Amino acid sequence: MQTVRLRSIQKPNHCEELVEACVRARNMVPQRAVRMTSLSDLSIPLRRLARRNALPESSVWLAWGDAGAMWFVAGTTSLELSRERGRPVLQLRIYNEAGTLDEALTCVQTPSNNWERCT
C-alpha cells in the first residue's frame, strides 16, 4: 500500500469514517442505535475515556446509545499493519456505558470494502 495513502487514512476524519463503517458492517452496535457526538451525552466514565482518547492524532472515539445502553468505540489506524496487509487496518476497543472494556480487536478492510477480524 502506498505510504501517502496510508498516511491519509491516519487523519482523524478519515479514521472516523473507517471506524464507523467497520462498527456498522460488523454489527457491533444495534442498527437502531443513535450516534452520540457530544460529551454531555455520555456517561461520566465514557467522558473520561473520550478525553483520554482525544490525544493521538490517528485515534478517534465514536459512541452510540439505545434504550439506556451505550457503546463507546475507541479506534486507531495502524500504519504498520495496513502496510503489511495492503489494506486499511483498525485497532478497536469497545467499552460499555460503565467504561468497562468489553472487547479489543483488530479489523482489516477487505477488497470489497467489508471488514473482517484479523487473526
N, C-alpha and C positions, 0 to 999 in steps of 0.2 A: 504494500500500500504506500502511496506517495506520502512523504513526510509533510508536505504542505497540506494535503487533505487531512492527514491525521491530526495535525495541529489545529485545523479548523474545527474538528469535532470536539476539541477540548474547550472551545469558547462556551461560556455559560448558556447563552441562548440555544445553541445547537445541542449542548449536553442535556438541557431541559427537555427539548423536543424528543431526543433519543430515549431518555428515561421514561417520559410519558408514553411513548409508543411501545416500549418494552413492557411496562406495567399493564397497559391495556391489552396488548397482544397475548400476554401470558395470564390474563385474568387474575392478577394479584389483588385487585380490589373489585367489589361488585360493580356491574355495569351502571347501576343507578346511583352510585356514589358520586357526590359533588366535589369538585376540586376546590380546595381551600387555599387562598393565596395570602391572606392576612394573618400576621402573628396573633392578633387578638382572637381569631377563630380557633386557635389551637389550645390544647390543654397546657398547663404550666410546664409539665415535663417535656412536652414537644416543643414549646417555645425555647427551652434551654437547648434542645438538640438543634433547632433551627439556627440559633445564634452561634453555636459551636461549628456547624457545617457551613456557615457563610464565609469562612476564611479562605480555603483553597480556591483558586480561580477556576479550576476544572471540576469543581464539586457543586452540586445543586441539591435542593430538597424540594419535594412535592408532597402535598398532603390531600387526602380525601376524607369526607365524612358521610355517614349514612346511618340514620336511626340511632344516634348516640355513639356509634363506633367511629374510630378514626384510624386511618392508616397513614403513616409517615414514611416516606422513602427518601433516603439519602443516597445519591448516586454520584459516581465519578467515572470519567472515561479513563481507560488505561492505554496510554500511548504504546507501551511495550507490547502488551497483549494484542492490541489492534494491529501493530506492525507484524507480529508473529503470525496472526491468523489472516491478515489481509482484509479484515472487516472490522467495523466498529465493535468494541468490547466495553461493556459497562460492569462496574463493580457496585453492587447494590446492597444496602442494609435496610431491612423493613422493620419498623417499630410499631407497637400498638399505642393506644391513647395514653397509657401509663408511662410511656417512654422506654418500655422493655423491648429489647431486641428479639424479634420473632424469627428472623432468618437473615442470613448473609449469603449472597450468591453472586456469581459472575455469569453474565449472559453475552452471547455474541449474536450480531445481526446476520441472518442468512442472506444468500444472494437474492432470495425472493422477498426480502425485507420483513421477514418474520424474525422472531427471537427465540433462541434456544439456550438452555443452560449449558455452560462449559463444564466439561468433566475433568 
